Structures are given as C-alpha cells and as structure tokens.
C-alpha cells in the first residue's frame, strides 16, 4: 500500500523559509577585512589578563557569555529528557484482571492484515525477532562466519573484519581529538564539540561491533547518573561563583600559566563538565531513538 503524503505544501514552505533565513545570515556575516565587533574586541582585551587564556573564542563561550552557554546546556538536558520520555517502552497494562489479555486481543483485531503476509513481511518479521534477541543463539557473530551465498537478510550484529579493524583504528584517534578539544583551553574547542566527538566514537562502536558489545557501557543506568553529575557540576560552578565572587559563573579558581591545560580557571572547569553533560546527553538521546520499539504516532 502506497503511503500517502502528509501536507507536502507545509513541508515546502518550512524548507524554503529555513533556506531563506540561512541565506540572509550567511550573506550578513562580517567580512575578514571589516572592523571587529565590540564583543570580539572585548574578548581579546580580557581573555589573557582575566581568564589566563590566549584563545578569545573559548573566552567568549565559557567566560563573557558563560551564562548563555549554561542555558544552552540545560536546553540540551531538557531535550534529552523529552527524548527519553518519548523513546521509553510501553508499560504493561495490569490494572484489572484480564485487561492485558483483552488489550492483546484488541491489538490483534486492529492490526489484522487483509490477507496472508507477503514474503517481504515474513522476512521483516523474522529480522525484527532476531533484532530483539529471540534467535541470538543461532545468529552468527560476524558476517565473516556466514557462508558465502547464504540467503538474506544479514543476521550478524557486527560488521566485517575490515570495518571492525578500521573502527578500532579510528576510534582512539577520535577519542584523543575530543579530549584535546576539551582539555587544551588555549585552542578553539570546548565541551560541545568534544561531546559530539564522543558520540561519534560510541556510534562507530555500535555500528561496527553491534549493540550487545556496547550495551554494558552505554545502557541508561550507567550513562544517566553520569549525565546528572555533569549537570549538577555545571550548576555548582555557577552557584560557587555567585557565592564566592558575587557573579554567576565568575572565576573562583587560580589561573595557571598561559597556554597550559590548567589555564582558564573556572572557564576550563566549565568546559570539562559540559563535555561530560553533552557527551552523555547525546548518547542517551541517540541510543534512545535507536532503541525505540513502539510507534507513538499511532
């Protein structure tokens, strides 16, 4: 059955409006030969003497506009909570005797097919059963163990030895790049891009090795407490600056020598704990959507 379109005119209007706004923003960006904006001049003036960093971009994000970054981080936290709520599995209905059985009968009556399932439907149902783990004992660990010429679909969770070896080579490099972005405060970076890099590492491991290999590390009861600790640490840094220095997110830590890992004081600490929050939040959101087993739009 052909799926009907859902308001294509609205989609085109939203797409064209977004493209127009992006075009205006791009052509309105200041040119390299133009005068510096006031915020850029101010950041260059205070970056080294006040924050101990030679990188004005990091000073703007975590210093001068630290409260704005604080708000963006907790908007991400709210989005992660929303995704976790939407992606959660449906709760069993056990309120009354026989209600669960009645619910299954009602679902079977509503989802009753018009005729016998086609070959494609049977293949899809079998693949879903294997994905849920119903036949994990008979499925091969990797495609390398599948005989040549075997009928589809592919039942192995992991990928071929070439992909697995490539990921084992690329993942440590990407991890080091993410840690560099968050640890070295005198180069452009910070918690947001470093957290996105860690999400990339987790996705590479998931795609190449399969969910069963990464599930012990990425399951919610492991990642969610770490994310909560990161959010509390960010709020704690802000409140400590308010209580000890009279301003939210003000610097309360000693400044190390410029161009060192500890330069930046509170700014650098903010970047590190934001890395924890962003990395774990993105992992929870993405893997929550990947693990959805129910269609809530019905």
C-alpha positions as CSV (number, residue, x, y, z in Angstrom):
1,X,0.0,0.0,0.0
2,X,1.4,3.4,-1.0
3,X,1.9,5.7,1.9
4,X,0.1,9.0,1.5
5,X,1.9,12.3,1.7
6,X,1.5,14.3,4.9
7,X,1.0,18.0,4.0
8,X,3.7,18.4,1.4
9,X,2.9,22.1,1.0
10,X,3.7,22.8,4.6
11,X,7.0,21.0,4.3
12,X,8.0,23.0,1.2
13,X,7.1,26.3,2.9
14,X,9.1,25.4,6.0
15,X,12.1,24.3,3.9
16,X,12.1,27.4,1.7
17,X,11.7,29.7,4.8
18,X,14.6,28.0,6.5
19,X,16.8,28.3,3.4
20,X,15.9,32.0,3.1
21,X,16.9,32.6,6.7
22,X,20.2,30.8,6.3
23,X,21.0,32.7,3.1
24,X,20.4,36.0,4.8
25,X,22.5,35.0,7.8
26,X,25.4,33.8,5.6
27,X,25.5,36.9,3.5
28,X,25.2,39.1,6.6
29,X,28.4,37.7,8.2
30,X,31.1,40.2,8.7
31,X,34.0,40.0,6.3
32,X,37.6,39.4,7.3
33,X,38.6,42.9,6.3
34,X,35.8,44.6,8.2
35,X,36.1,46.0,11.7
36,X,35.9,43.7,14.7
37,X,32.5,43.6,16.5
38,X,32.6,45.1,20.0
39,X,32.2,41.7,21.7
40,X,35.3,40.4,19.8
41,X,37.4,43.4,20.8
42,X,36.3,43.0,24.4
43,X,37.1,39.2,24.4
44,X,40.6,39.9,23.1
45,X,41.1,42.5,25.8
46,X,40.0,40.3,28.8
47,X,41.0,36.8,27.6
48,X,44.6,36.8,28.8
49,X,44.5,39.1,31.9
50,X,41.2,37.9,33.4
51,X,40.9,34.3,32.3
52,X,44.5,33.3,31.6
53,X,43.8,32.1,28.1
54,X,45.1,33.2,24.7
55,X,42.0,31.9,22.9
56,X,39.3,34.5,22.7
57,X,36.7,32.1,21.2
58,X,36.8,29.9,24.3
59,X,36.7,33.0,26.4
60,X,33.5,34.2,24.8
61,X,31.8,30.8,25.0
62,X,32.8,29.9,28.6
63,X,33.7,33.4,30.0
64,X,32.0,36.5,28.7
65,X,28.9,34.6,27.5
66,X,29.1,31.7,30.0
67,X,25.6,32.2,31.2
68,X,24.3,31.9,27.6
69,X,26.3,28.6,27.3
70,X,24.8,27.5,30.7
71,X,21.3,28.0,29.3
72,X,22.1,26.1,26.0
73,X,23.5,23.2,28.0
74,X,20.3,22.9,30.1
75,X,18.2,23.2,26.9
76,X,20.1,20.1,25.7
77,X,19.3,18.4,29.0
78,X,15.6,19.2,28.6
79,X,15.7,17.8,25.0
80,X,17.3,14.6,26.3
81,X,14.6,14.2,28.9
82,X,12.0,14.7,26.2
83,X,13.6,12.0,24.0
84,X,13.9,9.6,26.9
85,X,10.2,10.0,27.7
86,X,9.1,9.5,24.0
87,X,11.5,6.6,23.4
88,X,10.6,4.7,26.6
89,X,8.9,1.3,26.1
90,X,5.2,1.0,26.7
91,X,4.2,0.0,30.2
92,X,2.2,-3.3,30.6
93,X,-1.4,-2.7,31.4
94,X,-2.1,-4.7,34.6
95,X,-4.7,-2.6,36.3
96,X,-7.5,-5.0,36.1
97,X,-7.9,-8.8,35.9
98,X,-7.9,-9.8,32.2
99,X,-7.1,-6.3,30.9
100,X,-3.7,-7.4,29.4
101,X,-5.3,-10.3,27.6
102,X,-8.1,-8.0,26.3
103,X,-5.5,-5.5,25.2
104,X,-3.7,-8.1,23.1
105,X,-7.0,-9.3,21.5
106,X,-7.9,-5.7,20.7
107,X,-4.5,-5.1,19.2
108,X,-4.7,-8.2,17.1
109,X,-8.1,-7.2,15.8
110,X,-7.0,-3.7,14.9
111,X,-3.7,-4.8,13.2
112,X,-5.4,-7.8,11.5
113,X,-3.9,-8.0,7.9
114,X,-6.1,-8.0,4.9
115,X,-4.5,-11.3,3.7
116,X,-1.7,-13.7,4.4
117,X,1.6,-11.9,4.9
118,X,3.8,-11.5,1.9
119,X,7.4,-12.8,1.6
120,X,8.8,-9.4,2.4
121,X,6.6,-9.1,5.5
122,X,7.7,-12.5,6.7
123,X,11.4,-11.6,6.2
124,X,10.9,-8.3,8.0
125,X,9.2,-10.0,11.0
126,X,12.0,-12.6,11.2
127,X,14.6,-9.8,11.2
128,X,12.7,-8.0,14.0
129,X,12.6,-11.1,16.1
130,X,16.3,-11.6,15.6
131,X,17.0,-8.0,16.5
132,X,15.1,-8.4,19.7
133,X,17.3,-11.3,20.6
134,X,14.8,-14.1,20.1
135,X,17.2,-16.1,17.9
136,X,20.5,-14.7,19.0
137,X,21.9,-18.1,19.7
138,X,21.6,-19.2,16.0
139,X,22.8,-15.9,14.5
140,X,26.5,-15.6,13.6
141,X,28.7,-13.2,15.5
142,X,30.0,-11.5,12.4
143,X,29.4,-11.7,8.6
144,X,32.7,-13.4,8.2
145,X,31.1,-16.5,9.8
146,X,28.2,-16.5,7.3
147,X,28.6,-19.0,4.4
148,X,29.1,-17.4,1.0
149,X,25.8,-17.4,-0.9
150,X,23.6,-17.6,2.2
151,X,20.1,-16.0,1.7
152,X,19.4,-12.6,3.2
153,X,18.8,-10.8,5.4
154,X,22.1,-10.4,7.1
155,X,21.7,-11.7,10.7
156,X,25.1,-10.8,12.2
157,X,25.1,-7.9,14.6
158,X,28.7,-6.9,14.0
159,X,30.3,-5.9,10.6
160,X,33.1,-7.5,8.6
161,X,36.6,-7.7,9.9
162,X,37.7,-4.8,7.6
163,X,35.1,-2.5,9.2
164,X,35.9,-3.7,12.7
165,X,39.6,-3.2,12.2
166,X,39.1,0.3,10.7
167,X,36.9,1.4,13.7
168,X,39.4,0.1,16.2
169,X,42.0,2.3,14.4
170,X,39.8,5.4,14.0
171,X,38.0,5.4,17.4
172,X,41.2,6.0,19.6
173,X,42.2,8.9,17.3
174,X,38.7,10.4,17.5
175,X,38.7,10.0,21.3
176,X,42.1,11.8,21.6
177,X,40.8,14.6,19.4
178,X,37.7,15.0,21.6
179,X,39.8,15.0,24.8
180,X,42.2,17.5,23.2
181,X,39.3,19.9,22.4
182,X,38.1,19.9,26.0
183,X,41.4,19.8,27.8
184,X,43.5,22.3,25.9
185,X,41.8,25.6,26.8
186,X,44.1,27.8,24.6
187,X,42.9,26.3,21.3
188,X,39.4,26.6,19.9
189,X,37.1,23.8,21.1
190,X,35.3,23.1,24.4
191,X,32.7,20.8,25.8
192,X,30.2,20.9,22.9
193,X,32.4,19.7,20.0
194,X,34.2,17.3,22.3
195,X,30.9,15.8,23.4
196,X,29.9,15.4,19.8
197,X,33.2,13.6,19.1
198,X,32.5,11.2,21.9
199,X,29.1,10.4,20.5
200,X,30.8,9.6,17.2
201,X,33.0,7.1,19.0
202,X,30.0,5.5,20.6
203,X,28.2,5.3,17.2
204,X,31.2,3.8,15.5
205,X,31.5,1.1,18.1
206,X,27.7,0.4,17.9
207,X,27.7,0.2,14.1
208,X,30.8,-2.0,13.8
209,X,30.5,-4.3,16.8
210,X,26.8,-4.4,17.4
211,X,24.6,-3.2,20.3
212,X,25.3,-6.3,22.5
213,X,29.0,-5.4,22.7
214,X,28.4,-1.7,23.7
215,X,25.3,-2.2,25.8
216,X,27.1,-2.8,29.1
217,X,28.8,0.6,28.8
218,X,26.0,2.6,27.2
219,X,22.9,1.3,29.0
220,X,20.8,4.0,30.7
221,X,21.5,3.0,34.3
222,X,25.2,3.7,33.6
223,X,25.1,6.8,31.4
224,X,22.2,8.7,33.1
225,X,23.9,9.1,36.5
226,X,27.0,10.5,34.8
227,X,24.9,13.0,32.8
228,X,23.1,14.1,36.0
229,X,26.5,14.5,37.7
230,X,27.7,16.7,34.8
231,X,24.6,18.9,35.0
232,X,24.9,19.3,38.8
233,X,28.6,20.2,38.4
234,X,27.8,22.9,35.9
235,X,25.1,24.4,38.3
236,X,27.6,24.0,41.2
237,X,30.2,26.0,39.3
238,X,27.8,28.8,38.6
239,X,26.5,29.0,42.2
240,X,30.0,28.8,43.6
241,X,30.9,31.9,41.5
242,X,27.8,33.7,42.7
243,X,28.5,33.0,46.4
244,X,32.3,33.5,46.4
245,X,32.8,36.1,43.8
246,X,29.4,37.8,43.5
247,X,28.6,36.8,40.0
248,X,27.2,33.6,38.4
249,X,30.0,31.5,36.8
250,X,32.6,34.1,37.9
251,X,36.1,32.7,38.2
252,X,37.0,31.3,41.6
253,X,39.9,29.0,40.6
254,X,43.6,30.0,40.4
255,X,44.8,30.8,36.9
256,X,47.8,28.8,35.6
257,X,50.4,30.0,33.1
258,X,49.0,30.8,29.7
259,X,49.0,28.1,27.1
260,X,48.8,25.3,29.7
261,X,46.0,22.8,30.3
262,X,45.1,24.5,33.7
263,X,44.9,28.0,32.2
264,X,41.4,29.5,32.3
265,X,40.3,28.6,35.9
266,X,36.6,28.2,36.1
267,X,36.3,28.6,32.3
268,X,38.3,25.5,31.8
269,X,36.4,23.6,34.5
270,X,33.1,24.6,32.9
271,X,34.3,23.3,29.6
272,X,35.2,19.9,31.1
273,X,32.0,19.3,33.0
274,X,30.0,20.5,29.9
275,X,31.8,17.8,27.9
276,X,30.5,15.2,30.3
277,X,27.0,16.5,30.1
278,X,26.9,16.9,26.3
279,X,28.6,13.6,25.6
280,X,26.3,11.5,27.8
281,X,23.2,13.5,26.9
282,X,23.7,13.0,23.1
283,X,24.4,9.3,23.8
284,X,21.2,8.9,25.8
285,X,19.1,10.7,23.1
286,X,20.6,9.0,20.1
287,X,20.5,5.5,21.5
288,X,17.1,6.1,23.0
289,X,15.8,6.8,19.5
290,X,17.7,3.8,18.0
291,X,16.1,1.5,20.6
292,X,12.5,2.6,20.1
293,X,10.3,-0.4,19.7
294,X,6.9,1.3,19.7
295,X,5.4,3.8,17.3
296,X,3.9,6.6,19.4
297,X,2.4,8.4,16.5
298,X,-0.5,5.9,16.1
